[in-house]
Amino acid sequence: MKLEELCKQYGIPIALVYQFIREGILDDLKADIKDDVYGNEAVQRLDSCICLHSLGLDVKTIKKYIFLELSDEDTRSARIKILRKHRDENLENVHKTKKVMDCIDCVLHELKSDMN
């Protein structure tokens, strides 16, 4: 599969793939870039990167996660820790957003009450 086709299929910019390559996450893609045709292993790794990116993980964290995944050792605990940390950070942001929404709702309620 060609790089353009991959990017179109996944709905991502080519620049993101090159960022993964620069960070050393997709070294196998770098080798194939001359031919512009990628094998299943490269596509699967890209798929994992895109999935993690869509969850909001930064490239540094994606690199750490992927390298753990590629390790010959059992790294599930470390990968779970990465995902739980990210989940907790997102949950904290949800709570902050909820507080903001509650404040907006309160002000809206007061404004509506003042109109009556």
Biopython code that builds the backbone (N, CA, C, O; Angstrom):
import numpy as np
from Bio.PDB.StructureBuilder import StructureBuilder

atoms = [
    (1, "MET", "N", (0.852, -1.177, 0.000)),
    (1, "MET", "CA", (0.000, 0.000, 0.000)),
    (1, "MET", "C", (0.895, 1.236, 0.000)),
    (1, "MET", "O", (1.925, 1.256, 0.675)),
    (2, "LYS", "N", (0.520, 2.239, -0.732)),
    (2, "LYS", "CA", (1.310, 3.462, -0.833)),
    (2, "LYS", "C", (0.996, 4.408, 0.328)),
    (2, "LYS", "O", (-0.074, 4.339, 0.932)),
    (3, "LEU", "N", (1.954, 5.293, 0.626)),
    (3, "LEU", "CA", (1.809, 6.220, 1.741)),
    (3, "LEU", "C", (0.574, 7.099, 1.588)),
    (3, "LEU", "O", (-0.173, 7.295, 2.547)),
    (4, "GLU", "N", (0.362, 7.623, 0.402)),
    (4, "GLU", "CA", (-0.831, 8.458, 0.164)),
    (4, "GLU", "C", (-2.110, 7.685, 0.446)),
    (4, "GLU", "O", (-3.042, 8.216, 1.050)),
    (5, "GLU", "N", (-2.155, 6.428, 0.007)),
    (5, "GLU", "CA", (-3.338, 5.588, 0.239)),
    (5, "GLU", "C", (-3.544, 5.342, 1.729)),
    (5, "GLU", "O", (-4.669, 5.389, 2.226)),
    (6, "LEU", "N", (-2.435, 5.077, 2.441)),
    (6, "LEU", "CA", (-2.521, 4.867, 3.890)),
    (6, "LEU", "C", (-3.099, 6.093, 4.582)),
    (6, "LEU", "O", (-4.013, 5.993, 5.401)),
    (7, "CYS", "N", (-2.551, 7.248, 4.239)),
    (7, "CYS", "CA", (-2.998, 8.491, 4.871)),
    (7, "CYS", "C", (-4.464, 8.770, 4.553)),
    (7, "CYS", "O", (-5.224, 9.202, 5.419)),
    (8, "LYS", "N", (-4.845, 8.524, 3.325)),
    (8, "LYS", "CA", (-6.240, 8.736, 2.935)),
    (8, "LYS", "C", (-7.152, 7.761, 3.679)),
    (8, "LYS", "O", (-8.212, 8.144, 4.174)),
    (9, "GLN", "N", (-6.731, 6.499, 3.753)),
    (9, "GLN", "CA", (-7.526, 5.473, 4.433)),
    (9, "GLN", "C", (-7.730, 5.810, 5.908)),
    (9, "GLN", "O", (-8.819, 5.626, 6.450)),
    (10, "TYR", "N", (-6.671, 6.307, 6.551)),
    (10, "TYR", "CA", (-6.742, 6.615, 7.973)),
    (10, "TYR", "C", (-7.190, 8.047, 8.256)),
    (10, "TYR", "O", (-7.463, 8.403, 9.402)),
    (11, "GLY", "N", (-7.262, 8.856, 7.219)),
    (11, "GLY", "CA", (-7.682, 10.240, 7.407)),
    (11, "GLY", "C", (-6.678, 11.066, 8.190)),
    (11, "GLY", "O", (-7.052, 11.880, 9.035)),
    (12, "ILE", "N", (-5.404, 10.852, 7.905)),
    (12, "ILE", "CA", (-4.348, 11.575, 8.613)),
    (12, "ILE", "C", (-3.449, 12.286, 7.609)),
    (12, "ILE", "O", (-3.342, 11.866, 6.457)),
    (13, "PRO", "N", (-2.802, 13.362, 8.050)),
    (13, "PRO", "CA", (-1.869, 14.048, 7.154)),
    (13, "PRO", "C", (-0.554, 13.266, 7.029)),
    (13, "PRO", "O", (-0.125, 12.597, 7.969)),
    (14, "ILE", "N", (0.062, 13.361, 5.880)),
    (14, "ILE", "CA", (1.357, 12.704, 5.654)),
    (14, "ILE", "C", (2.382, 13.209, 6.663)),
    (14, "ILE", "O", (3.268, 12.462, 7.078)),
    (15, "ALA", "N", (2.263, 14.471, 7.057)),
    (15, "ALA", "CA", (3.208, 15.055, 8.014)),
    (15, "ALA", "C", (3.235, 14.278, 9.328)),
    (15, "ALA", "O", (4.287, 14.166, 9.958)),
    (16, "LEU", "N", (2.097, 13.745, 9.745)),
    (16, "LEU", "CA", (2.047, 12.964, 10.984)),
    (16, "LEU", "C", (2.862, 11.680, 10.837)),
    (16, "LEU", "O", (3.576, 11.291, 11.761)),
    (17, "VAL", "N", (2.759, 11.029, 9.698)),
    (17, "VAL", "CA", (3.537, 9.810, 9.453)),
    (17, "VAL", "C", (5.028, 10.138, 9.483)),
    (17, "VAL", "O", (5.817, 9.401, 10.074)),
    (18, "TYR", "N", (5.410, 11.239, 8.849)),
    (18, "TYR", "CA", (6.817, 11.639, 8.861)),
    (18, "TYR", "C", (7.290, 11.976, 10.274)),
    (18, "TYR", "O", (8.452, 11.749, 10.610)),
    (19, "GLN", "N", (6.400, 12.512, 11.098)),
    (19, "GLN", "CA", (6.757, 12.788, 12.491)),
    (19, "GLN", "C", (7.043, 11.473, 13.224)),
    (19, "GLN", "O", (8.013, 11.380, 13.976)),
    (20, "PHE", "N", (6.210, 10.472, 13.007)),
    (20, "PHE", "CA", (6.452, 9.154, 13.607)),
    (20, "PHE", "C", (7.786, 8.576, 13.116)),
    (20, "PHE", "O", (8.527, 7.970, 13.890)),
    (21, "ILE", "N", (8.081, 8.768, 11.838)),
    (21, "ILE", "CA", (9.341, 8.271, 11.273)),
    (21, "ILE", "C", (10.525, 8.997, 11.910)),
    (21, "ILE", "O", (11.499, 8.361, 12.312)),
    (22, "ARG", "N", (10.443, 10.340, 12.004)),
    (22, "ARG", "CA", (11.530, 11.130, 12.604)),
    (22, "ARG", "C", (11.798, 10.717, 14.043)),
    (22, "ARG", "O", (12.945, 10.716, 14.491)),
    (23, "GLU", "N", (10.742, 10.368, 14.765)),
    (23, "GLU", "CA", (10.890, 9.971, 16.168)),
    (23, "GLU", "C", (11.415, 8.540, 16.313)),
    (23, "GLU", "O", (11.674, 8.087, 17.428)),
    (24, "GLY", "N", (11.571, 7.834, 15.204)),
    (24, "GLY", "CA", (12.104, 6.481, 15.250)),
    (24, "GLY", "C", (11.060, 5.421, 15.546)),
    (24, "GLY", "O", (11.397, 4.258, 15.766)),
    (25, "ILE", "N", (9.794, 5.817, 15.553)),
    (25, "ILE", "CA", (8.716, 4.877, 15.857)),
    (25, "ILE", "C", (8.455, 3.967, 14.665)),
    (25, "ILE", "O", (8.128, 2.792, 14.830)),
    (26, "LEU", "N", (8.600, 4.509, 13.485)),
    (26, "LEU", "CA", (8.290, 3.763, 12.262)),
    (26, "LEU", "C", (9.527, 3.643, 11.376)),
    (26, "LEU", "O", (9.494, 3.997, 10.198)),
    (27, "ASP", "N", (10.609, 3.146, 11.949)),
    (27, "ASP", "CA", (11.845, 3.004, 11.167)),
    (27, "ASP", "C", (11.655, 2.120, 9.946)),
    (27, "ASP", "O", (12.283, 2.336, 8.909)),
    (28, "ASP", "N", (10.781, 1.118, 10.072)),
    (28, "ASP", "CA", (10.555, 0.233, 8.931)),
    (28, "ASP", "C", (9.875, 0.971, 7.780)),
    (28, "ASP", "O", (10.045, 0.597, 6.619)),
    (29, "LEU", "N", (9.109, 2.008, 8.090)),
    (29, "LEU", "CA", (8.513, 2.820, 7.022)),
    (29, "LEU", "C", (9.580, 3.654, 6.336)),
    (29, "LEU", "O", (9.540, 3.860, 5.123)),
    (30, "LYS", "N", (10.530, 4.129, 7.123)),
    (30, "LYS", "CA", (11.606, 4.952, 6.573)),
    (30, "LYS", "C", (12.369, 4.180, 5.493)),
    (30, "LYS", "O", (12.709, 4.732, 4.447)),
    (31, "ALA", "N", (12.627, 2.922, 5.752)),
    (31, "ALA", "CA", (13.358, 2.099, 4.787)),
    (31, "ALA", "C", (12.548, 1.885, 3.513)),
    (31, "ALA", "O", (13.107, 1.802, 2.420)),
    (32, "ASP", "N", (11.236, 1.798, 3.661)),
    (32, "ASP", "CA", (10.369, 1.518, 2.516)),
    (32, "ASP", "C", (9.935, 2.769, 1.760)),
    (32, "ASP", "O", (9.310, 2.669, 0.704)),
    (33, "ILE", "N", (10.259, 3.939, 2.288)),
    (33, "ILE", "CA", (9.712, 5.175, 1.727)),
    (33, "ILE", "C", (10.165, 5.399, 0.283)),
    (33, "ILE", "O", (9.460, 6.036, -0.499)),
    (34, "LYS", "N", (11.336, 4.878, -0.067)),
    (34, "LYS", "CA", (11.817, 5.018, -1.451)),
    (34, "LYS", "C", (10.888, 4.288, -2.413)),
    (34, "LYS", "O", (10.563, 4.787, -3.490)),
    (35, "ASP", "N", (10.473, 3.103, -2.002)),
    (35, "ASP", "CA", (9.590, 2.306, -2.854)),
    (35, "ASP", "C", (8.148, 2.775, -2.770)),
    (35, "ASP", "O", (7.348, 2.511, -3.668)),
    (36, "ASP", "N", (7.813, 3.482, -1.672)),
    (36, "ASP", "CA", (6.458, 3.990, -1.455)),
    (36, "ASP", "C", (5.429, 2.851, -1.396)),
    (36, "ASP", "O", (4.263, 3.032, -1.748)),
    (37, "VAL", "N", (5.884, 1.684, -0.945)),
    (37, "VAL", "CA", (4.983, 0.548, -0.755)),
    (37, "VAL", "C", (5.304, -0.047, 0.608)),
    (37, "VAL", "O", (6.472, -0.248, 0.942)),
    (38, "TYR", "N", (4.278, -0.326, 1.391)),
    (38, "TYR", "CA", (4.489, -0.751, 2.769)),
    (38, "TYR", "C", (3.859, -2.102, 3.036)),
    (38, "TYR", "O", (2.755, -2.394, 2.575)),
    (39, "GLY", "N", (4.584, -2.930, 3.795)),
    (39, "GLY", "CA", (4.109, -4.261, 4.137)),
    (39, "GLY", "C", (3.140, -4.242, 5.302)),
    (39, "GLY", "O", (2.879, -3.197, 5.899)),
    (40, "ASN", "N", (2.611, -5.413, 5.615)),
    (40, "ASN", "CA", (1.612, -5.542, 6.680)),
    (40, "ASN", "C", (2.128, -5.108, 8.045)),
    (40, "ASN", "O", (1.408, -4.458, 8.803)),
    (41, "GLU", "N", (3.381, -5.464, 8.366)),
    (41, "GLU", "CA", (3.931, -5.108, 9.672)),
    (41, "GLU", "C", (4.011, -3.591, 9.832)),
    (41, "GLU", "O", (3.652, -3.055, 10.881)),
    (42, "ALA", "N", (4.478, -2.909, 8.804)),
    (42, "ALA", "CA", (4.567, -1.449, 8.847)),
    (42, "ALA", "C", (3.181, -0.832, 8.972)),
    (42, "ALA", "O", (2.984, 0.126, 9.718)),
    (43, "VAL", "N", (2.228, -1.383, 8.241)),
    (43, "VAL", "CA", (0.855, -0.860, 8.291)),
    (43, "VAL", "C", (0.248, -1.090, 9.672)),
    (43, "VAL", "O", (-0.454, -0.223, 10.192)),
    (44, "GLN", "N", (0.513, -2.251, 10.269)),
    (44, "GLN", "CA", (-0.009, -2.533, 11.613)),
    (44, "GLN", "C", (0.588, -1.585, 12.645)),
    (44, "GLN", "O", (-0.119, -1.114, 13.535)),
    (45, "ARG", "N", (1.886, -1.300, 12.534)),
    (45, "ARG", "CA", (2.531, -0.380, 13.467)),
    (45, "ARG", "C", (1.956, 1.017, 13.301)),
    (45, "ARG", "O", (1.689, 1.705, 14.286)),
    (46, "LEU", "N", (1.764, 1.436, 12.050)),
    (46, "LEU", "CA", (1.156, 2.738, 11.786)),
    (46, "LEU", "C", (-0.252, 2.779, 12.362)),
    (46, "LEU", "O", (-0.661, 3.789, 12.935)),
    (47, "ASP", "N", (-0.986, 1.701, 12.215)),
    (47, "ASP", "CA", (-2.338, 1.607, 12.757)),
    (47, "ASP", "C", (-2.327, 1.814, 14.274)),
    (47, "ASP", "O", (-3.166, 2.538, 14.810)),
    (48, "SER", "N", (-1.381, 1.180, 14.959)),
    (48, "SER", "CA", (-1.259, 1.351, 16.411)),
    (48, "SER", "C", (-0.947, 2.802, 16.762)),
    (48, "SER", "O", (-1.523, 3.361, 17.696)),
    (49, "CYS", "N", (-0.033, 3.406, 16.011)),
    (49, "CYS", "CA", (0.335, 4.810, 16.260)),
    (49, "CYS", "C", (-0.863, 5.730, 16.079)),
    (49, "CYS", "O", (-1.091, 6.630, 16.888)),
    (50, "ILE", "N", (-1.619, 5.503, 15.027)),
    (50, "ILE", "CA", (-2.778, 6.346, 14.746)),
    (50, "ILE", "C", (-3.837, 6.169, 15.823)),
    (50, "ILE", "O", (-4.461, 7.138, 16.255)),
    (51, "CYS", "N", (-4.036, 4.933, 16.254)),
    (51, "CYS", "CA", (-4.999, 4.660, 17.322)),
    (51, "CYS", "C", (-4.607, 5.416, 18.590)),
    (51, "CYS", "O", (-5.443, 6.082, 19.201)),
    (52, "LEU", "N", (-3.352, 5.315, 18.981)),
    (52, "LEU", "CA", (-2.876, 6.003, 20.184)),
    (52, "LEU", "C", (-2.955, 7.520, 20.013)),
    (52, "LEU", "O", (-3.304, 8.237, 20.951)),
    (53, "HIS", "N", (-2.633, 8.001, 18.820)),
    (53, "HIS", "CA", (-2.716, 9.436, 18.538)),
    (53, "HIS", "C", (-4.160, 9.920, 18.637)),
    (53, "HIS", "O", (-4.423, 11.005, 19.156)),
    (54, "SER", "N", (-5.087, 9.117, 18.141)),
    (54, "SER", "CA", (-6.504, 9.509, 18.195)),
    (54, "SER", "C", (-7.028, 9.541, 19.628)),
    (54, "SER", "O", (-8.021, 10.210, 19.915)),
    (55, "LEU", "N", (-6.357, 8.815, 20.527)),
    (55, "LEU", "CA", (-6.725, 8.862, 21.946)),
    (55, "LEU", "C", (-6.188, 10.118, 22.620)),
    (55, "LEU", "O", (-6.537, 10.420, 23.762)),
    (56, "GLY", "N", (-5.336, 10.846, 21.903)),
    (56, "GLY", "CA", (-4.800, 12.084, 22.448)),
    (56, "GLY", "C", (-3.406, 11.960, 23.028)),
    (56, "GLY", "O", (-2.907, 12.898, 23.650)),
    (57, "LEU", "N", (-2.771, 10.814, 22.832)),
    (57, "LEU", "CA", (-1.410, 10.658, 23.336)),
    (57, "LEU", "C", (-0.446, 11.462, 22.473)),
    (57, "LEU", "O", (-0.604, 11.532, 21.254)),
    (58, "ASP", "N", (0.557, 12.070, 23.115)),
    (58, "ASP", "CA", (1.560, 12.806, 22.353)),
    (58, "ASP", "C", (2.562, 11.820, 21.738)),
    (58, "ASP", "O", (2.608, 10.650, 22.115)),
    (59, "VAL", "N", (3.343, 12.305, 20.807)),
    (59, "VAL", "CA", (4.256, 11.442, 20.052)),
    (59, "VAL", "C", (5.285, 10.786, 20.973)),
    (59, "VAL", "O", (5.636, 9.622, 20.779)),
    (60, "LYS", "N", (5.768, 11.522, 21.970)),
    (60, "LYS", "CA", (6.750, 10.970, 22.913)),
    (60, "LYS", "C", (6.163, 9.765, 23.651)),
    (60, "LYS", "O", (6.834, 8.746, 23.812)),
    (61, "THR", "N", (4.919, 9.882, 24.095)),
    (61, "THR", "CA", (4.260, 8.794, 24.816)),
    (61, "THR", "C", (3.946, 7.636, 23.877)),
    (61, "THR", "O", (4.053, 6.471, 24.262)),
    (62, "ILE", "N", (3.560, 7.957, 22.649)),
    (62, "ILE", "CA", (3.304, 6.909, 21.655)),
    (62, "ILE", "C", (4.584, 6.105, 21.418)),
    (62, "ILE", "O", (4.550, 4.876, 21.346)),
    (63, "LYS", "N", (5.702, 6.805, 21.298)),
    (63, "LYS", "CA", (6.987, 6.130, 21.086)),
    (63, "LYS", "C", (7.286, 5.183, 22.243)),
    (63, "LYS", "O", (7.668, 4.032, 22.028)),
    (64, "LYS", "N", (7.112, 5.665, 23.453)),
    (64, "LYS", "CA", (7.358, 4.835, 24.637)),
    (64, "LYS", "C", (6.458, 3.599, 24.616)),
    (64, "LYS", "O", (6.919, 2.484, 24.862)),
    (65, "TYR", "N", (5.182, 3.803, 24.321)),
    (65, "TYR", "CA", (4.210, 2.709, 24.300)),
    (65, "TYR", "C", (4.572, 1.676, 23.224)),
    (65, "TYR", "O", (4.577, 0.474, 23.489)),
    (66, "ILE", "N", (4.870, 2.147, 22.022)),
    (66, "ILE", "CA", (5.190, 1.247, 20.906)),
    (66, "ILE", "C", (6.460, 0.455, 21.199)),
    (66, "ILE", "O", (6.518, -0.744, 20.925)),
    (67, "PHE", "N", (7.480, 1.113, 21.756)),
    (67, "PHE", "CA", (8.715, 0.393, 22.065)),
    (67, "PHE", "C", (8.474, -0.666, 23.138)),
    (67, "PHE", "O", (9.063, -1.746, 23.091)),
    (68, "LEU", "N", (7.609, -0.356, 24.104)),
    (68, "LEU", "CA", (7.237, -1.368, 25.097)),
    (68, "LEU", "C", (6.523, -2.536, 24.420)),
    (68, "LEU", "O", (6.784, -3.700, 24.724)),
    (69, "GLU", "N", (5.625, -2.209, 23.504)),
    (69, "GLU", "CA", (4.857, -3.227, 22.791)),
    (69, "GLU", "C", (5.770, -4.152, 21.978)),
    (69, "GLU", "O", (5.497, -5.345, 21.846)),
    (70, "LEU", "N", (6.842, -3.599, 21.443)),
    (70, "LEU", "CA", (7.766, -4.372, 20.613)),
    (70, "LEU", "C", (8.784, -5.172, 21.427)),
    (70, "LEU", "O", (9.497, -6.017, 20.886)),
    (71, "SER", "N", (8.843, -4.902, 22.710)),
    (71, "SER", "CA", (9.813, -5.570, 23.570)),
    (71, "SER", "C", (9.555, -7.073, 23.637)),
    (71, "SER", "O", (8.420, -7.534, 23.515)),
    (72, "ASP", "N", (10.628, -7.818, 23.832)),
    (72, "ASP", "CA", (10.499, -9.265, 23.997)),
    (72, "ASP", "C", (9.979, -9.625, 25.388)),
    (72, "ASP", "O", (9.544, -10.752, 25.624)),
    (73, "GLU", "N", (10.027, -8.663, 26.301)),
    (73, "GLU", "CA", (9.559, -8.898, 27.667)),
    (73, "GLU", "C", (8.059, -8.633, 27.761)),
    (73, "GLU", "O", (7.449, -8.073, 26.851)),
    (74, "ASP", "N", (7.486, -9.049, 28.883)),
    (74, "ASP", "CA", (6.066, -8.777, 29.141)),
    (74, "ASP", "C", (5.955, -7.350, 29.679)),
    (74, "ASP", "O", (6.327, -7.079, 30.821)),
    (75, "THR", "N", (5.449, -6.458, 28.863)),
    (75, "THR", "CA", (5.372, -5.037, 29.228)),
    (75, "THR", "C", (3.927, -4.569, 29.403)),
    (75, "THR", "O", (3.653, -3.369, 29.401)),
    (76, "ARG", "N", (3.018, -5.513, 29.553)),
    (76, "ARG", "CA", (1.604, -5.127, 29.669)),
    (76, "ARG", "C", (1.363, -4.189, 30.843)),
    (76, "ARG", "O", (0.596, -3.234, 30.720)),
    (77, "SER", "N", (2.007, -4.444, 31.983)),
    (77, "SER", "CA", (1.813, -3.582, 33.160)),
    (77, "SER", "C", (2.244, -2.150, 32.870)),
    (77, "SER", "O", (1.558, -1.200, 33.246)),
    (78, "ALA", "N", (3.376, -2.001, 32.202)),
    (78, "ALA", "CA", (3.873, -0.660, 31.871)),
    (78, "ALA", "C", (2.942, 0.031, 30.884)),
    (78, "ALA", "O", (2.700, 1.233, 30.998)),
    (79, "ARG", "N", (2.419, -0.719, 29.914)),
    (79, "ARG", "CA", (1.500, -0.127, 28.938)),
    (79, "ARG", "C", (0.169, 0.235, 29.591)),
    (79, "ARG", "O", (-0.429, 1.262, 29.268)),
    (80, "ILE", "N", (-0.289, -0.610, 30.506)),
    (80, "ILE", "CA", (-1.515, -0.297, 31.255)),
    (80, "ILE", "C", (-1.312, 0.979, 32.054)),
    (80, "ILE", "O", (-2.209, 1.820, 32.122)),
    (81, "LYS", "N", (-0.144, 1.129, 32.655)),
    (81, "LYS", "CA", (0.165, 2.333, 33.442)),
    (81, "LYS", "C", (0.094, 3.590, 32.567)),
    (81, "LYS", "O", (-0.448, 4.612, 32.989)),
    (82, "ILE", "N", (0.635, 3.513, 31.365)),
    (82, "ILE", "CA", (0.593, 4.650, 30.435)),
    (82, "ILE", "C", (-0.854, 5.009, 30.110)),
    (82, "ILE", "O", (-1.240, 6.177, 30.163)),
    (83, "LEU", "N", (-1.649, 3.999, 29.774)),
    (83, "LEU", "CA", (-3.041, 4.252, 29.389)),
    (83, "LEU", "C", (-3.875, 4.742, 30.571)),
    (83, "LEU", "O", (-4.727, 5.616, 30.405)),
    (84, "ARG", "N", (-3.640, 4.193, 31.751)),
    (84, "ARG", "CA", (-4.385, 4.657, 32.939)),
    (84, "ARG", "C", (-4.034, 6.101, 33.281)),
    (84, "ARG", "O", (-4.906, 6.889, 33.646)),
    (85, "LYS", "N", (-2.756, 6.440, 33.161)),
    (85, "LYS", "CA", (-2.341, 7.824, 33.423)),
    (85, "LYS", "C", (-3.055, 8.769, 32.460)),
    (85, "LYS", "O", (-3.564, 9.814, 32.863)),
    (86, "HIS", "N", (-3.086, 8.392, 31.199)),
    (86, "HIS", "CA", (-3.754, 9.233, 30.195)),
    (86, "HIS", "C", (-5.256, 9.322, 30.478)),
    (86, "HIS", "O", (-5.862, 10.384, 30.334)),
    (87, "ARG", "N", (-5.843, 8.202, 30.878)),
    (87, "ARG", "CA", (-7.265, 8.177, 31.219)),
    (87, "ARG", "C", (-7.546, 9.105, 32.400)),
    (87, "ARG", "O", (-8.511, 9.869, 32.379)),
    (88, "ASP", "N", (-6.705, 9.037, 33.421)),
    (88, "ASP", "CA", (-6.884, 9.887, 34.602)),
    (88, "ASP", "C", (-6.762, 11.365, 34.249)),
    (88, "ASP", "O", (-7.523, 12.194, 34.747)),
    (89, "GLU", "N", (-5.799, 11.690, 33.386)),
    (89, "GLU", "CA", (-5.643, 13.079, 32.946)),
    (89, "GLU", "C", (-6.887, 13.550, 32.203)),
    (89, "GLU", "O", (-7.343, 14.677, 32.397)),
    (90, "ASN", "N", (-7.429, 12.695, 31.360)),
    (90, "ASN", "CA", (-8.644, 13.051, 30.628)),
    (90, "ASN", "C", (-9.834, 13.196, 31.557)),
    (90, "ASN", "O", (-10.662, 14.090, 31.377)),
    (91, "LEU", "N", (-9.924, 12.324, 32.547)),
    (91, "LEU", "CA", (-11.016, 12.411, 33.512)),
    (91, "LEU", "C", (-10.933, 13.723, 34.290)),
    (91, "LEU", "O", (-11.953, 14.360, 34.551)),
    (92, "GLU", "N", (-9.728, 14.119, 34.655)),
    (92, "GLU", "CA", (-9.532, 15.396, 35.342)),
    (92, "GLU", "C", (-10.012, 16.551, 34.461)),
    (92, "GLU", "O", (-10.667, 17.474, 34.945)),
    (93, "ASN", "N", (-9.688, 16.498, 33.181)),
    (93, "ASN", "CA", (-10.137, 17.537, 32.246)),
    (93, "ASN", "C", (-11.654, 17.551, 32.113)),
    (93, "ASN", "O", (-12.263, 18.614, 31.989)),
    (94, "VAL", "N", (-12.260, 16.371, 32.140)),
    (94, "VAL", "CA", (-13.723, 16.289, 32.085)),
    (94, "VAL", "C", (-14.324, 16.988, 33.299)),
    (94, "VAL", "O", (-15.301, 17.727, 33.177)),
    (95, "HIS", "N", (-13.739, 16.752, 34.467)),
    (95, "HIS", "CA", (-14.248, 17.392, 35.683)),
    (95, "HIS", "C", (-14.096, 18.913, 35.614)),
    (95, "HIS", "O", (-14.991, 19.651, 36.026)),
    (96, "LYS", "N", (-12.967, 19.371, 35.094)),
    (96, "LYS", "CA", (-12.763, 20.818, 34.941)),
    (96, "LYS", "C", (-13.788, 21.400, 33.973)),
    (96, "LYS", "O", (-14.364, 22.457, 34.230)),
    (97, "THR", "N", (-14.010, 20.710, 32.868)),
    (97, "THR", "CA", (-14.997, 21.167, 31.889)),
    (97, "THR", "C", (-16.388, 21.181, 32.499)),
    (97, "THR", "O", (-17.173, 22.094, 32.239)),
    (98, "LYS", "N", (-16.697, 20.181, 33.305)),
    (98, "LYS", "CA", (-18.007, 20.112, 33.976)),
    (98, "LYS", "C", (-18.197, 21.316, 34.891)),
    (98, "LYS", "O", (-19.285, 21.890, 34.933)),
    (99, "LYS", "N", (-17.166, 21.703, 35.619)),
    (99, "LYS", "CA", (-17.252, 22.883, 36.491)),
    (99, "LYS", "C", (-17.537, 24.141, 35.668)),
    (99, "LYS", "O", (-18.369, 24.966, 36.047)),
    (100, "VAL", "N", (-16.846, 24.276, 34.553)),
    (100, "VAL", "CA", (-17.069, 25.429, 33.678)),
    (100, "VAL", "C", (-18.502, 25.429, 33.170)),
    (100, "VAL", "O", (-19.166, 26.466, 33.177)),
    (101, "MET", "N", (-18.980, 24.277, 32.731)),
    (101, "MET", "CA", (-20.358, 24.167, 32.230)),
    (101, "MET", "C", (-21.367, 24.513, 33.323)),
    (101, "MET", "O", (-22.366, 25.181, 33.059)),
    (102, "ASP", "N", (-21.109, 24.063, 34.540)),
    (102, "ASP", "CA", (-21.999, 24.387, 35.657)),
    (102, "ASP", "C", (-22.042, 25.892, 35.913)),
    (102, "ASP", "O", (-23.108, 26.449, 36.177)),
    (103, "CYS", "N", (-20.892, 26.545, 35.835)),
    (103, "CYS", "CA", (-20.845, 28.001, 36.023)),
    (103, "CYS", "C", (-21.615, 28.720, 34.917)),
    (103, "CYS", "O", (-22.364, 29.660, 35.183)),
    (104, "ILE", "N", (-21.428, 28.279, 33.695)),
    (104, "ILE", "CA", (-22.155, 28.882, 32.572)),
    (104, "ILE", "C", (-23.651, 28.695, 32.760)),
    (104, "ILE", "O", (-24.424, 29.634, 32.570)),
    (105, "ASP", "N", (-24.063, 27.490, 33.132)),
    (105, "ASP", "CA", (-25.486, 27.217, 33.361)),
    (105, "ASP", "C", (-26.053, 28.097, 34.466)),
    (105, "ASP", "O", (-27.183, 28.576, 34.366)),
    (106, "CYS", "N", (-25.275, 28.310, 35.516)),
    (106, "CYS", "CA", (-25.716, 29.158, 36.623)),
    (106, "CYS", "C", (-25.923, 30.599, 36.154)),
    (106, "CYS", "O", (-26.935, 31.223, 36.474)),
    (107, "VAL", "N", (-24.966, 31.118, 35.399)),
    (107, "VAL", "CA", (-25.081, 32.488, 34.886)),
    (107, "VAL", "C", (-26.265, 32.592, 33.927)),
    (107, "VAL", "O", (-27.013, 33.569, 33.977)),
    (108, "LEU", "N", (-26.442, 31.609, 33.064)),
    (108, "LEU", "CA", (-27.591, 31.607, 32.154)),
    (108, "LEU", "C", (-28.903, 31.602, 32.929)),
    (108, "LEU", "O", (-29.840, 32.318, 32.577)),
    (109, "HIS", "N", (-28.967, 30.807, 33.965)),
    (109, "HIS", "CA", (-30.175, 30.735, 34.788)),
    (109, "HIS", "C", (-30.469, 32.093, 35.437)),
    (109, "HIS", "O", (-31.613, 32.547, 35.468)),
    (110, "GLU", "N", (-29.412, 32.730, 35.953)),
    (110, "GLU", "CA", (-29.583, 34.046, 36.569)),
    (110, "GLU", "C", (-30.050, 35.073, 35.544)),
    (110, "GLU", "O", (-30.927, 35.887, 35.834)),
    (111, "LEU", "N", (-29.472, 35.038, 34.357)),
    (111, "LEU", "CA", (-29.868, 35.980, 33.312)),
    (111, "LEU", "C", (-31.327, 35.782, 32.914)),
    (111, "LEU", "O", (-32.061, 36.752, 32.727)),
    (112, "LYS", "N", (-31.738, 34.542, 32.788)),
    (112, "LYS", "CA", (-33.133, 34.258, 32.443)),
    (112, "LYS", "C", (-34.069, 34.710, 33.554)),
    (112, "LYS", "O", (-35.152, 35.230, 33.287)),
    (113, "SER", "N", (-33.653, 34.514, 34.794)),
    (113, "SER", "CA", (-34.483, 34.929, 35.935)),
    (113, "SER", "C", (-34.634, 36.440, 35.977)),
    (113, "SER", "O", (-35.700, 36.955, 36.312)),
    (114, "ASP", "N", (-33.551, 37.157, 35.633)),
    (114, "ASP", "CA", (-33.588, 38.620, 35.627)),
    (114, "ASP", "C", (-34.518, 39.157, 34.547)),
    (114, "ASP", "O", (-35.046, 40.261, 34.673)),
    (115, "MET", "N", (-34.720, 38.382, 33.486)),
    (115, "MET", "CA", (-35.583, 38.820, 32.391)),
    (115, "MET", "C", (-37.059, 38.732, 32.774)),
    (115, "MET", "O", (-37.891, 39.421, 32.183)),
    (116, "ASN", "N", (-37.388, 37.906, 33.742)),
    (116, "ASN", "CA", (-38.798, 37.717, 34.131)),
    (116, "ASN", "C", (-39.215, 38.694, 35.150)),
    (116, "ASN", "O", (-40.365, 38.678, 35.588)),
]
sb = StructureBuilder()
sb.init_structure("model")
sb.init_model(0)
sb.init_chain("A")
sb.init_seg("    ")
for serial, (resi, resn, name, xyz) in enumerate(atoms, 1):
    if name == "N":
        sb.init_residue(resn, " ", resi, " ")
    sb.init_atom(name, np.array(xyz, "f"), 0.0, 1.0, " ", f" {name:<3s}", serial, name[0])
structure = sb.get_structure()
